[in-house]
Amino acid sequence: MANAAIPIQLIHAPQHNGMVIPYIALRHADGTPELGRVEPVRVAECLTDRLCQLCAQQLGAAAVGMARPQDFGYGYIPEPAQHPECAAYAIRACPMLLGRLPRLRDRTRPQRRRCDRADICWCGADEPPSVDAIVRSGRAATPWYSVRFPMSEYEVVESARKGPRGISLRAFTDPKVRLVSWGDPDLYELGRVVMNGLPTPWDGSGS
């Protein structure tokens, strides 16, 4: 994340190097966040309890989710929503949402760092990357969209084995979809954009 100005409502939130640490961010045992990775237990908590993924406070009358073209195809957003003001900060601060990262992180390589409690931390485990990590690692950045919706239409998609999967996109009657960053979509992703009628940089429908 870049050093965007922190809004007053987030001034008391935990920070790292001048940036707000999202509540769902994966943390090392020494407390250092691993930005760009999430803690599944906290993700499930936010989805179920209707909490903002950034500040962990109850969502209000409206919320914003961040979605990729593939999420519109699946019919749900896999990460928790945010307050509109928290989402605005995230868009200014996150390099992926800003379009500054041309490619996704390569998860198949060894961890960049281990914390000083690696003996009890996840970073000390020598686990092979997941199939999803192998498939997505190093790929060109995907387009990102913000989806604003009323909380009266908030609906969680559940999985019988894994709990909450995400927020249903199909439950929204008139969501406000805005292009946040375009990335470098391949032909398959472009097809998803077209099929779902999503905004592009050229059609003037970014908001």
C-alpha positions as a Markdown table, in Angstrom:
| # | Residue | x | y | z |
|---|---|---|---|---|
| 1 | Met | 0.0 | 0.0 | 0.0 |
| 2 | Ala | 1.1 | 3.5 | -0.7 |
| 3 | Asn | 1.1 | 6.3 | 1.9 |
| 4 | Ala | -2.4 | 7.8 | 1.2 |
| 5 | Ala | -3.7 | 10.3 | 3.7 |
| 6 | Ile | -5.6 | 8.5 | 6.5 |
| 7 | Pro | -9.2 | 9.8 | 7.0 |
| 8 | Ile | -10.2 | 10.9 | 10.4 |
| 9 | Gln | -12.5 | 7.9 | 11.0 |
| 10 | Leu | -9.6 | 5.6 | 10.6 |
| 11 | Ile | -7.0 | 7.6 | 12.6 |
| 12 | His | -7.2 | 5.2 | 15.6 |
| 13 | Ala | -7.0 | 2.0 | 13.5 |
| 14 | Pro | -3.8 | -0.1 | 13.7 |
| 15 | Gln | -1.1 | 1.1 | 11.2 |
| 16 | His | 2.1 | -0.2 | 9.7 |
| 17 | Asn | 4.5 | 2.1 | 8.0 |
| 18 | Gly | 1.9 | 4.9 | 7.9 |
| 19 | Met | -0.8 | 2.7 | 6.4 |
| 20 | Val | -4.0 | 1.3 | 8.0 |
| 21 | Ile | -3.8 | -2.5 | 8.5 |
| 22 | Pro | -7.0 | -4.1 | 7.2 |
| 23 | Tyr | -8.7 | -6.1 | 9.9 |
| 24 | Ile | -8.7 | -9.2 | 7.7 |
| 25 | Ala | -5.0 | -8.9 | 6.8 |
| 26 | Leu | -2.9 | -12.0 | 7.7 |
| 27 | Arg | -0.5 | -11.2 | 10.5 |
| 28 | His | 2.7 | -12.8 | 11.6 |
| 29 | Ala | 3.1 | -14.1 | 15.2 |
| 30 | Asp | 5.1 | -10.9 | 16.0 |
| 31 | Gly | 2.2 | -8.8 | 14.9 |
| 32 | Thr | 3.6 | -7.7 | 11.5 |
| 33 | Pro | 1.0 | -7.7 | 8.8 |
| 34 | Glu | 1.4 | -9.6 | 5.5 |
| 35 | Leu | -0.4 | -7.1 | 3.3 |
| 36 | Gly | -2.1 | -8.7 | 0.3 |
| 37 | Arg | -3.0 | -11.9 | 2.2 |
| 38 | Val | -6.0 | -12.5 | 4.4 |
| 39 | Glu | -6.9 | -14.4 | 7.6 |
| 40 | Pro | -9.8 | -16.7 | 6.7 |
| 41 | Val | -11.2 | -16.7 | 10.2 |
| 42 | Arg | -11.5 | -12.9 | 10.2 |
| 43 | Val | -12.9 | -12.9 | 6.7 |
| 44 | Ala | -15.7 | -15.3 | 7.8 |
| 45 | Glu | -16.3 | -13.2 | 10.9 |
| 46 | Cys | -16.8 | -10.0 | 8.8 |
| 47 | Leu | -19.0 | -11.7 | 6.3 |
| 48 | Thr | -21.3 | -13.2 | 8.9 |
| 49 | Asp | -21.4 | -10.3 | 11.3 |
| 50 | Arg | -21.6 | -7.6 | 8.6 |
| 51 | Leu | -18.4 | -5.9 | 9.6 |
| 52 | Cys | -16.1 | -3.7 | 7.5 |
| 53 | Gln | -13.0 | -5.6 | 6.4 |
| 54 | Leu | -10.9 | -2.5 | 6.9 |
| 55 | Cys | -12.0 | -1.2 | 10.3 |
| 56 | Ala | -14.0 | -4.1 | 11.7 |
| 57 | Gln | -16.9 | -1.8 | 12.6 |
| 58 | Gln | -20.5 | -2.6 | 11.8 |
| 59 | Leu | -21.5 | -1.6 | 8.2 |
| 60 | Gly | -24.1 | 1.2 | 7.9 |
| 61 | Ala | -26.9 | 1.8 | 5.4 |
| 62 | Ala | -24.7 | 1.3 | 2.3 |
| 63 | Ala | -21.5 | -0.7 | 1.7 |
| 64 | Val | -18.9 | -1.2 | -1.0 |
| 65 | Gly | -17.4 | -4.5 | -2.2 |
| 66 | Met | -14.3 | -4.9 | -4.5 |
| 67 | Ala | -14.9 | -7.3 | -7.3 |
| 68 | Arg | -13.0 | -8.8 | -10.3 |
| 69 | Pro | -14.7 | -9.9 | -13.5 |
| 70 | Gln | -14.6 | -13.5 | -12.4 |
| 71 | Asp | -16.5 | -12.7 | -9.3 |
| 72 | Phe | -19.4 | -11.4 | -11.4 |
| 73 | Gly | -19.4 | -14.8 | -13.2 |
| 74 | Tyr | -19.4 | -16.7 | -9.9 |
| 75 | Gly | -22.1 | -14.4 | -8.5 |
| 76 | Tyr | -20.5 | -13.3 | -5.3 |
| 77 | Ile | -17.7 | -11.2 | -3.9 |
| 78 | Pro | -15.3 | -13.4 | -1.9 |
| 79 | Glu | -14.1 | -10.7 | 0.5 |
| 80 | Pro | -16.0 | -8.7 | 3.0 |
| 81 | Ala | -17.5 | -5.3 | 2.2 |
| 82 | Gln | -16.4 | -1.9 | 3.5 |
| 83 | His | -17.9 | 1.4 | 4.6 |
| 84 | Pro | -17.9 | 3.7 | 1.5 |
| 85 | Glu | -15.4 | 6.0 | 3.2 |
| 86 | Cys | -13.1 | 3.0 | 4.1 |
| 87 | Ala | -13.3 | 1.8 | 0.5 |
| 88 | Ala | -12.4 | 5.2 | -0.8 |
| 89 | Tyr | -9.2 | 5.1 | 1.4 |
| 90 | Ala | -8.4 | 1.6 | 0.2 |
| 91 | Ile | -8.7 | 2.6 | -3.4 |
| 92 | Arg | -6.2 | 5.5 | -2.8 |
| 93 | Ala | -3.8 | 3.3 | -0.7 |
| 94 | Cys | -3.7 | -0.2 | -2.2 |
| 95 | Pro | -1.2 | -0.4 | -5.1 |
| 96 | Met | -3.3 | -3.2 | -6.8 |
| 97 | Leu | -6.4 | -1.1 | -6.7 |
| 98 | Leu | -4.4 | 1.9 | -7.9 |
| 99 | Gly | -3.2 | -0.1 | -10.9 |
| 100 | Arg | 0.4 | 0.2 | -9.8 |
| 101 | Leu | 1.1 | -3.5 | -9.7 |
| 102 | Pro | 1.3 | -5.0 | -13.2 |
| 103 | Arg | 1.2 | -8.6 | -12.0 |
| 104 | Leu | -0.1 | -10.6 | -9.1 |
| 105 | Arg | 2.5 | -11.7 | -6.5 |
| 106 | Asp | 4.3 | -14.9 | -7.2 |
| 107 | Arg | 3.1 | -17.2 | -4.3 |
| 108 | Thr | 5.2 | -20.2 | -5.6 |
| 109 | Arg | 8.4 | -18.6 | -4.4 |
| 110 | Pro | 9.7 | -18.8 | -0.8 |
| 111 | Gln | 8.3 | -16.2 | 1.6 |
| 112 | Arg | 10.1 | -12.9 | 1.4 |
| 113 | Arg | 10.6 | -12.8 | 5.1 |
| 114 | Arg | 10.1 | -14.7 | 8.3 |
| 115 | Cys | 9.2 | -13.0 | 11.5 |
| 116 | Asp | 11.1 | -13.3 | 14.8 |
| 117 | Arg | 8.6 | -15.9 | 16.0 |
| 118 | Ala | 8.9 | -18.2 | 13.0 |
| 119 | Asp | 9.0 | -21.2 | 15.3 |
| 120 | Ile | 5.3 | -20.7 | 16.1 |
| 121 | Cys | 4.2 | -18.6 | 13.1 |
| 122 | Trp | 2.7 | -19.7 | 9.7 |
| 123 | Cys | 5.8 | -18.2 | 8.0 |
| 124 | Gly | 8.0 | -20.9 | 9.5 |
| 125 | Ala | 6.0 | -23.7 | 8.0 |
| 126 | Asp | 7.5 | -25.3 | 4.8 |
| 127 | Glu | 4.1 | -25.8 | 3.1 |
| 128 | Pro | 3.7 | -26.2 | -0.7 |
| 129 | Pro | 1.6 | -23.5 | -2.4 |
| 130 | Ser | -2.1 | -24.3 | -3.1 |
| 131 | Val | -3.3 | -25.1 | -6.6 |
| 132 | Asp | -5.0 | -21.7 | -6.6 |
| 133 | Ala | -1.8 | -20.0 | -5.7 |
| 134 | Ile | 0.1 | -21.8 | -8.5 |
| 135 | Val | -2.6 | -20.9 | -11.1 |
| 136 | Arg | -2.8 | -17.2 | -10.1 |
| 137 | Ser | 0.8 | -16.5 | -9.2 |
| 138 | Gly | 2.6 | -14.0 | -11.4 |
| 139 | Arg | -0.4 | -13.4 | -13.7 |
| 140 | Ala | -1.2 | -10.0 | -15.1 |
| 141 | Ala | -3.2 | -7.8 | -12.9 |
| 142 | Thr | -7.0 | -8.2 | -13.2 |
| 143 | Pro | -9.5 | -5.4 | -13.6 |
| 144 | Trp | -11.1 | -4.3 | -10.3 |
| 145 | Tyr | -14.5 | -2.8 | -9.7 |
| 146 | Ser | -16.2 | -1.2 | -6.8 |
| 147 | Val | -19.8 | -2.3 | -6.2 |
| 148 | Arg | -21.9 | 0.0 | -3.9 |
| 149 | Phe | -25.1 | -1.5 | -2.6 |
| 150 | Pro | -27.7 | -0.9 | 0.2 |
| 151 | Met | -27.3 | -3.2 | 3.2 |
| 152 | Ser | -30.9 | -4.1 | 2.9 |
| 153 | Glu | -29.8 | -6.3 | 0.0 |
| 154 | Tyr | -26.8 | -7.8 | 1.8 |
| 155 | Glu | -26.8 | -11.6 | 1.4 |
| 156 | Val | -24.1 | -14.0 | 2.2 |
| 157 | Val | -23.4 | -17.0 | 0.0 |
| 158 | Glu | -22.8 | -20.1 | 2.1 |
| 159 | Ser | -20.8 | -23.2 | 1.5 |
| 160 | Ala | -21.9 | -26.4 | 3.3 |
| 161 | Arg | -18.3 | -27.4 | 4.1 |
| 162 | Lys | -16.4 | -24.1 | 4.2 |
| 163 | Gly | -18.8 | -21.6 | 5.7 |
| 164 | Pro | -19.5 | -18.2 | 4.1 |
| 165 | Arg | -18.1 | -17.8 | 0.6 |
| 166 | Gly | -18.8 | -14.2 | 0.1 |
| 167 | Ile | -21.4 | -11.5 | -0.6 |
| 168 | Ser | -24.1 | -12.3 | -3.3 |
| 169 | Leu | -23.9 | -10.1 | -6.4 |
| 170 | Arg | -27.2 | -11.7 | -7.6 |
| 171 | Ala | -29.1 | -10.3 | -4.7 |
| 172 | Phe | -28.5 | -6.7 | -5.8 |
| 173 | Thr | -31.2 | -4.9 | -7.7 |
| 174 | Asp | -29.4 | -1.7 | -8.8 |
| 175 | Pro | -25.7 | -1.8 | -7.6 |
| 176 | Lys | -23.5 | 1.1 | -8.5 |
| 177 | Val | -20.5 | -0.5 | -10.3 |
| 178 | Arg | -17.5 | 1.6 | -11.0 |
| 179 | Leu | -14.2 | 0.7 | -12.7 |
| 180 | Val | -11.4 | 1.2 | -10.2 |
| 181 | Ser | -8.4 | -0.1 | -12.2 |
| 182 | Trp | -8.1 | -1.9 | -15.5 |
| 183 | Gly | -5.0 | -4.0 | -15.1 |
| 184 | Asp | -4.1 | -6.1 | -18.1 |
| 185 | Pro | -6.9 | -8.5 | -18.8 |
| 186 | Asp | -6.4 | -11.4 | -21.2 |
| 187 | Leu | -9.1 | -12.4 | -23.8 |
| 188 | Tyr | -10.8 | -14.7 | -21.3 |
| 189 | Glu | -11.2 | -11.9 | -18.8 |
| 190 | Leu | -12.3 | -9.5 | -21.5 |
| 191 | Gly | -15.0 | -11.9 | -22.3 |
| 192 | Arg | -16.2 | -11.9 | -18.7 |
| 193 | Val | -16.3 | -8.1 | -18.8 |
| 194 | Val | -18.4 | -8.0 | -21.9 |
| 195 | Met | -20.7 | -10.8 | -20.8 |
| 196 | Asn | -21.5 | -9.1 | -17.5 |
| 197 | Gly | -21.8 | -5.6 | -19.1 |
| 198 | Leu | -19.0 | -4.2 | -16.9 |
| 199 | Pro | -17.5 | -0.7 | -17.4 |
| 200 | Thr | -14.3 | -0.4 | -19.5 |
| 201 | Pro | -11.8 | 2.4 | -19.8 |
| 202 | Trp | -13.3 | 3.3 | -23.2 |
| 203 | Asp | -17.1 | 3.4 | -22.8 |
| 204 | Gly | -17.4 | 6.3 | -20.4 |
| 205 | Ser | -19.4 | 4.1 | -18.0 |
| 206 | Gly | -16.9 | 4.0 | -15.2 |
| 207 | Ser | -19.4 | 5.3 | -12.5 |
